[in-house]
């Protein structure tokens, strides 16, 4: 019984490390909807992004990349971890065959499962488009990623 307990503790800690050491790939659903990715570059910092489509804007192509900071100490959960994250990034979108470039400021919550290399997330993102014209937009989405 002792060996089974030690093995389960070891495997659980490896799953948590896999999320911070591996490359996460999954889906983002909402505004935008598409393929999401994430890679931790330090203990509390990550690069994430998506290749997606905006269905709110007649199928615009949407690409974004963000630099995120994670606060793992704010919310204590019994199993796994739930960081609040925030960051800054860039968005490229293609409305009406034009090219928009903007600045994103994502804020979200992620849940990192303690026994599987998976995370789920919810985020809201104010956006300031700068090119070709200044405009304010807003994204919100949920998603999940599997860490390889």
N, C-alpha and C positions, 0 to 999 in steps of 0.2 A: 504494500500500500504506500509506503514511504517513497519507493522508487517511482510509482505512478504520479504521486503529487509533485515530486521534483521534476519529472519529465513534463508535466503539464505547465508548471511555472516557467520552465526553460522555453518551451514552445510558445507560450504566451508572450514572453519578453522578446523573442525573435520576431513575432508578428508585428509588434509595435515598432521595432527597429526597421523592419522591412518597409514600413510606410515612410520613414524618414531617410532611408538609404536607397530605396528603389525608385523606379519611374512609374508614376501613376497614370493610367489611361482608362477613360470611361466616357460617360455621357453627361451632358449638361442639357437640362430641359427647362424651357421658359423663354425668356428673352435675353439671349439667343438660345437656339436649340442646335446641338451638334455634338462634336467630339471634344472632350476635355482632357487636358494633361496637366501633370504637376511633378516637379522635382525639387526636393529640398536641397539647398546649396549650403546651409549651415543648420545648427540645431534648431533655430527658431525662424529661419528665413527660407522662402521657397520662390520658385518661378512657376507660375501657372499660366494657362491660356486655353484658347478654344478656336477651333475652325468650325464655323457654324453658320446658321441662317437666321435672319430676322423675319418671322412670319407676320409680325405687326406692321412691317414696312414692305409688303408685297414681295417677300422672298429675297431681300438684300443679302448678299454675301457678307459675312462678319468674321473678322479675325482679331483676336486680342491676346496680349501678353502682359502679365502683371508681375511686379515684385511684391511679395507678401511678407509681413511680419506676423508671427503667431504668439499669442499670450496663452500659455498652457496652465497658468496658475489661477486664472479668474474663475473657472467653473470646475468643481470637483465632481467627478462621476465615479460610481463604484467600480466599474470595469471599463477599460479603454481610456481614452482621453478626449476632451472636447475643448479645443482652443478657439478663442475669438481671434479672427485675423483681419488685417486691414492692409492696405497697400496703395500703390500707384502704378499705372500702366498706360498702355496705348491701345487704341482701337482703330482699325481700318474697316470701312464699310463701303459698299458700292450701290448707292441709290441712283436710279435712273441713268445708269452707265457712267456716272460721275465717280469720283473718289473722295470719300470723307476721311479725315484723320482727326482723332480726338484723344483727349486725356481721360482715363478712367480712374476712379477712386473707390475700389471695392471694399466692402465691409461684410464679414460673414461669420458663420459658425460652422465648424466641421466636427464630425464625430469619427474618431479613429478607433475601430474595433480592437479590443485587446487580444482576440484569439483568431483574427483573420487579417490578411494584408489588404484591407478595404477601408475606404473612408466615404462618408456621405457628407454633403455640404448644402448650405443655403446661403445665398449672398444677395445683397442689394448694391447697386453700382450707379452713382451719379456720373454723368459723362459730359464733358465740355468739348464739343467738336470745334476745331480751329480752322480747318481747311475743307472746302473752299470758303466757307462762311462760318462765323461764330454761331453756335446753337447749343442749347442744353438738351440732353436726353437722359434717359433712365433705363437701366436694365435690372432685372431680378430673375433668379433662376435657382433651381435645385439640381443636384447631380450626385453621381457616385463614381468612384474610381477604384480599379484593382491595381495593386502595386506589383510590378514584375521584378 
